[in-house]
């Protein structure tokens, strides 16, 4: 969803893509649809906010690409101090990978910040690998091919 700002002094501050069906002819905002869109975005942004939607599964995890440049889940969870089998499903045509960091990644990152780096997953393929045991905590992850759009948080929780 593309969001742009218009004259902030007017009531029509927010303009959402016409394809979303939120902006009606003449530029007026359909407030019910805009509210629904904000609710959806808020739910997506809060995916790692401690709710039950990001709980670990014993010994296995599935990472899936959604669309061309996004992960299906932006919050992944595993148990601390245990290796985890990961199934990486890439139905898109693009190449992806999964890199887990100790701290927020930057450009030209220090290699010591990388906790794990998967093999490259070509478009249309699925691979399986083992995530090594990690201490409890929250770690950022991303695809190194799409660093701005494919990222999330890995929750590592004690049993």
Rosetta silent file (secondary structure, phi, psi, omega in degrees, C-alpha in Angstrom):
SEQUENCE: XXXXXXXXXXXXXXXXXXXXXXXXXXXXXXXXXXXXXXXXXXXXXXXXXXXXXXXXXXXXXXXXXXXXXXXXXXXXXXXXXXXXXXXXXXXXXXXXXXXXXXXXXXXXXXXXXXXXXXXXXXXXXXXXXXXXXXXXXXXXXXXXXXXXXXXXXXXXXXX
SCORE:     score description
SCORE:     0.000 S_00000001
   1 L     0.000  127.019  179.277    0.000    0.000    0.000 S_00000001
   2 L   -91.612  131.912  178.333    1.467    3.363   -1.028 S_00000001
   3 E  -123.106  127.898  176.098    0.919    6.217    1.399 S_00000001
   4 E  -129.956  157.089  179.994    1.641    9.844    0.492 S_00000001
   5 E  -100.817  143.425  172.571    0.920   13.088    2.337 S_00000001
   6 L  -114.284 -169.867 -177.444   -1.115   15.975    1.010 S_00000001
   7 L   -48.541  110.218 -175.553   -1.696   19.402    2.482 S_00000001
   8 L   -67.160  -15.659 -179.446   -1.512   18.727    6.255 S_00000001
   9 L   -79.897  -11.237 -178.761   -3.732   21.720    7.046 S_00000001
  10 L  -104.125  167.414 -178.776   -6.687   20.061    5.329 S_00000001
  11 L   -73.509  -17.520  179.980   -8.744   17.045    6.300 S_00000001
  12 L   -92.215   57.756 -177.548   -7.483   15.120    3.274 S_00000001
  13 L   -72.707  -40.226 -172.229   -4.024   14.521    4.756 S_00000001
  14 E  -103.402  129.537  176.730   -3.758   10.848    3.876 S_00000001
  15 E  -125.412  118.738 -179.771   -4.001    9.520    0.339 S_00000001
  16 E  -105.819  154.928 -177.382   -3.910    5.755   -0.145 S_00000001
  17 L   -51.753  134.345  179.256   -3.596    3.945   -3.448 S_00000001
  18 H   -58.814  -31.545  179.843   -6.784    3.924   -5.476 S_00000001
  19 H   -62.046  -23.837  179.197   -6.279    0.185   -6.080 S_00000001
  20 H   -78.880   -9.659  179.304   -6.893   -0.365   -2.363 S_00000001
  21 L    74.313   20.501 -176.028  -10.372    1.131   -2.816 S_00000001
  22 L   -97.584  -36.908  179.757   -9.761    3.650   -0.046 S_00000001
  23 E   -94.790  122.539 -179.279   -9.579    6.896   -2.010 S_00000001
  24 L   -93.050  170.559  179.857  -12.793    7.705   -3.806 S_00000001
  25 L   -55.415  136.523 -177.677  -13.273    9.952   -6.813 S_00000001
  26 L    91.619   -4.492  174.187  -12.415   13.535   -5.916 S_00000001
  27 L    87.601    3.086  179.707   -9.784   12.469   -3.410 S_00000001
  28 L   -76.857  145.865 -176.554  -11.999   12.021   -0.342 S_00000001
  29 E   -89.328  128.419  172.385  -10.958    9.255    2.012 S_00000001
  30 L   -77.514  102.398 -170.372  -13.381    6.431    2.725 S_00000001
  31 H   -63.082  -36.168  179.218  -12.796    6.466    6.475 S_00000001
  32 H   -64.097  -43.954  179.312  -14.120    2.950    7.164 S_00000001
  33 H   -69.084  -39.027  178.264  -11.785    1.435    4.587 S_00000001
  34 H   -62.591  -41.751  178.631   -8.865    3.574    5.762 S_00000001
  35 H   -62.544  -42.793  178.581   -9.492    2.442    9.353 S_00000001
  36 H   -62.160  -40.858  179.148   -9.579   -1.214    8.236 S_00000001
  37 H   -64.472  -41.166  178.284   -6.291   -0.754    6.353 S_00000001
  38 H   -64.326  -39.103  178.585   -4.662    0.802    9.426 S_00000001
  39 H   -62.814  -42.439  178.843   -5.920   -2.111   11.563 S_00000001
  40 H   -63.392  -47.100  179.883   -4.392   -4.650    9.168 S_00000001
  41 H   -62.190  -41.520  179.178   -1.046   -2.810    9.102 S_00000001
  42 H   -61.458  -41.795  178.092   -1.068   -2.520   12.903 S_00000001
  43 H   -63.033  -41.399  179.784   -1.651   -6.270   13.250 S_00000001
  44 H   -65.891  -40.730 -178.550    1.209   -7.010   10.882 S_00000001
  45 H   -69.023  -26.544 -177.839    3.556   -4.634   12.677 S_00000001
  46 L   -94.522   19.390 -174.248    2.705   -6.182   16.038 S_00000001
  47 L   -60.741  -25.391  179.724    3.427   -9.759   14.973 S_00000001
  48 L  -107.956   23.617 -175.448    6.208  -10.123   17.548 S_00000001
  49 L   -82.926   26.043  175.106    4.447   -8.299   20.328 S_00000001
  50 L    88.851    7.524  178.567    4.304  -11.278   22.660 S_00000001
  51 L   -82.971  175.075 -175.436    1.114  -12.834   21.341 S_00000001
  52 H   -76.926   -4.533 -177.888    0.653  -16.547   20.706 S_00000001
  53 H   -74.100   -7.645 -178.674    1.060  -16.227   16.930 S_00000001
  54 H  -127.684   60.664  179.225    4.837  -16.449   17.287 S_00000001
  55 L  -103.998  146.534 -179.830    5.401  -19.543   19.420 S_00000001
  56 L   -72.385  150.763  172.091    8.166  -22.074   18.800 S_00000001
  57 L  -108.050  137.699 -176.156    7.526  -25.554   17.417 S_00000001
  58 L   -59.293  109.338  169.921    9.650  -28.337   18.848 S_00000001
  59 L    76.680   -2.374  179.697   12.648  -28.868   16.617 S_00000001
  60 E  -147.839  156.825 -176.693   11.263  -27.506   13.330 S_00000001
  61 E  -152.640  143.558  174.686   10.386  -24.275   11.603 S_00000001
  62 E  -117.166  129.400  175.103    9.078  -23.286    8.177 S_00000001
  63 E  -111.042  128.656 -176.703   10.174  -20.073    6.469 S_00000001
  64 E  -132.454  137.638  176.018    8.118  -19.141    3.437 S_00000001
  65 E   -82.486  135.755  176.696    8.430  -16.399    0.831 S_00000001
  66 L  -118.961  120.952 -174.808    5.173  -14.525    0.128 S_00000001
  67 L    73.490 -156.801 -178.082    5.101  -12.636   -3.155 S_00000001
  68 L   -91.061  -30.846 -172.526    8.417  -11.706   -4.688 S_00000001
  69 L  -139.159   47.386  174.136   10.009   -9.743   -1.845 S_00000001
  70 L  -153.408  151.754  172.448    8.486  -10.569    1.534 S_00000001
  71 E   -85.537  145.095  176.553    8.490  -13.307    4.133 S_00000001
  72 L   -61.388  -42.843  179.249    5.094  -14.796    4.970 S_00000001
  73 L  -116.868  130.414  177.546    5.902  -14.420    8.688 S_00000001
  74 L   -95.426   -1.003  173.919    7.940  -11.549   10.094 S_00000001
  75 E  -127.939  122.320  177.255    8.175  -13.241   13.466 S_00000001
  76 E  -119.290  150.560 -178.788    9.758  -16.680   13.767 S_00000001
  77 E  -139.582  141.020  176.857   10.295  -18.569   17.020 S_00000001
  78 E  -140.814  166.246  176.132   12.482  -21.457   18.164 S_00000001
  79 E   -84.315  144.822 -179.851   13.554  -22.939   21.499 S_00000001
  80 L   -68.105  149.283  171.810   16.826  -21.772   23.028 S_00000001
  81 L    60.753   24.800  177.722   19.935  -23.936   23.085 S_00000001
  82 L  -134.043  139.422  172.749   18.517  -26.495   20.622 S_00000001
  83 L   -68.402  148.976 -178.527   19.234  -27.042   16.931 S_00000001
  84 E  -130.540  128.039  174.894   16.179  -26.451   14.739 S_00000001
  85 E   -76.254  128.273 -178.370   15.397  -27.975   11.357 S_00000001
  86 E  -117.865  128.553  174.396   14.270  -25.218    8.992 S_00000001
  87 E  -105.213  116.021 -177.841   12.323  -25.780    5.789 S_00000001
  88 E  -104.356  112.307 -176.829   12.703  -22.731    3.509 S_00000001
  89 E  -103.423  121.880 -179.353    9.978  -22.588    0.830 S_00000001
  90 E  -123.451   86.597  179.477   10.569  -20.187   -2.069 S_00000001
  91 L   -78.421   -9.690 -178.128    7.679  -20.291   -4.568 S_00000001
  92 L   -75.829  173.261  176.677    8.739  -16.953   -6.122 S_00000001
  93 L   -86.454  -14.971 -176.703   11.010  -16.574   -9.146 S_00000001
  94 L   -82.366  159.121  176.082   13.543  -14.524   -7.154 S_00000001
  95 L   -88.849  139.526 -179.050   16.544  -15.840   -5.225 S_00000001
  96 E  -138.536  169.237  171.193   16.431  -15.529   -1.424 S_00000001
  97 L  -152.568 -179.809  178.453   18.323  -16.474    1.722 S_00000001
  98 L  -134.553  121.584  178.101   17.965  -16.140    5.500 S_00000001
  99 E  -124.319  127.796  179.630   20.556  -14.394    7.637 S_00000001
 100 E  -106.497  133.614 -176.013   20.179  -14.088   11.426 S_00000001
 101 E  -114.438  153.617  174.678   22.055  -11.309   13.228 S_00000001
 102 L   -70.750  -45.089 -179.650   23.188  -10.719   16.788 S_00000001
 103 L  -130.032  172.860  179.666   22.239   -7.021   16.529 S_00000001
 104 L   -52.557  125.328 -178.205   20.430   -4.842   13.988 S_00000001
 105 L   -73.464  152.738  176.345   22.238   -5.318   10.664 S_00000001
 106 L  -129.896 -172.833  177.676   23.786   -2.454    8.767 S_00000001
 107 L   -78.930  134.651  179.931   25.519   -1.905    5.465 S_00000001
 108 L    61.779   43.364 -175.143   28.873   -3.703    5.246 S_00000001
 109 L   -56.914  147.846  172.235   28.203   -5.474    8.527 S_00000001
 110 L   -65.784  127.407 -178.723   30.975   -6.865   10.678 S_00000001
 111 H   -55.367  -24.906  179.763   30.950  -10.652   10.083 S_00000001
 112 H   -70.335  -12.614  177.285   30.892  -11.231   13.853 S_00000001
 113 H   -79.922  -14.888 -178.370   27.336   -9.797   13.854 S_00000001
 114 E   -87.465  120.859  176.998   26.104  -12.743   11.764 S_00000001
 115 E   -89.245  -33.786 -178.751   24.841  -15.672   13.846 S_00000001
 116 E  -156.898  142.769  175.619   23.642  -17.786   10.923 S_00000001
 117 E  -137.314  120.183 -179.180   23.533  -17.584    7.132 S_00000001
 118 L   -77.399  169.306  169.324   21.563  -20.079    5.038 S_00000001
 119 L   -68.870  162.156  175.352   22.426  -21.288    1.584 S_00000001
 120 L   -70.213  138.234  179.312   20.898  -19.373   -1.303 S_00000001
 121 E  -111.669  103.351  179.754   17.404  -20.613   -2.201 S_00000001
 122 L   -62.858  157.047  178.410   16.779  -20.271   -5.964 S_00000001
 123 L   -55.145  138.270  177.362   13.309  -19.348   -7.183 S_00000001
 124 L    79.019    7.587 -177.568   10.804  -22.199   -7.158 S_00000001
 125 E  -116.972  162.775  175.393   12.860  -24.347   -4.781 S_00000001
 126 E  -128.574  133.836  175.757   12.642  -25.575   -1.198 S_00000001
 127 E  -126.997  162.076  175.470   15.658  -26.394    0.940 S_00000001
 128 E  -125.856  136.944  178.011   16.115  -27.723    4.446 S_00000001
 129 E  -146.090  170.829  179.898   18.906  -26.703    6.799 S_00000001
 130 E  -111.013  122.745  173.602   19.661  -26.744   10.511 S_00000001
 131 E   -80.117  126.326 -177.552   19.663  -23.556   12.542 S_00000001
 132 L   -68.839  163.435  177.149   22.302  -23.989   15.253 S_00000001
 133 L   -59.271  135.565  178.967   21.452  -23.697   18.951 S_00000001
 134 L  -127.151  149.431  175.523   21.097  -20.046   19.987 S_00000001
 135 L   -70.990  156.204  178.840   20.806  -18.434   23.422 S_00000001
 136 L   -55.983  142.603  179.233   17.429  -16.989   24.450 S_00000001
 137 E   154.257 -176.444  176.135   16.733  -13.548   23.039 S_00000001
 138 E  -117.793  130.280 -174.917   15.345  -11.731   20.022 S_00000001
 139 E  -128.031  134.413  176.368   17.444  -11.535   16.878 S_00000001
 140 E   -72.606  147.199  172.845   16.814   -9.654   13.632 S_00000001
 141 E  -133.951  160.195  176.540   16.777  -11.641   10.398 S_00000001
 142 E  -163.521  168.130  171.222   16.575  -10.673    6.742 S_00000001
 143 L   -93.668  127.895 -178.018   17.132  -11.760    3.168 S_00000001
 144 L   -72.797  -12.723  177.656   20.386  -10.332    1.907 S_00000001
 145 L   -87.516  -21.593 -176.701   18.948   -9.986   -1.602 S_00000001
 146 L  -139.141   63.601 -170.213   15.998   -7.852   -0.419 S_00000001
 147 L   -64.893  -24.880 -177.827   17.226   -6.150    2.759 S_00000001
 148 L   -85.224  -27.265 -173.941   14.582   -3.422    2.878 S_00000001
 149 L  -111.769  -23.568 -177.079   11.484   -5.575    2.449 S_00000001
 150 L  -109.873   90.879 -179.352   12.349   -9.063    3.706 S_00000001
 151 E  -153.478  165.098 -179.688   13.102   -8.823    7.397 S_00000001
 152 E  -176.460 -161.348 -177.940   11.764   -9.784   10.776 S_00000001
 153 E  -126.248  133.750  172.911   12.553  -11.007   14.265 S_00000001
 154 E   -99.100  115.764  175.563   13.627  -14.462   15.433 S_00000001
 155 E   -91.880  122.516  177.195   12.382  -15.118   18.977 S_00000001
 156 E  -111.898  113.231 -172.292   14.531  -17.676   20.786 S_00000001
 157 E  -117.167  145.269  176.145   12.741  -18.747   23.948 S_00000001
 158 L   -73.114  148.296  177.999   13.701  -20.957   26.883 S_00000001
 159 L   -71.347    0.000    0.000   11.606  -24.078   27.447 S_00000001
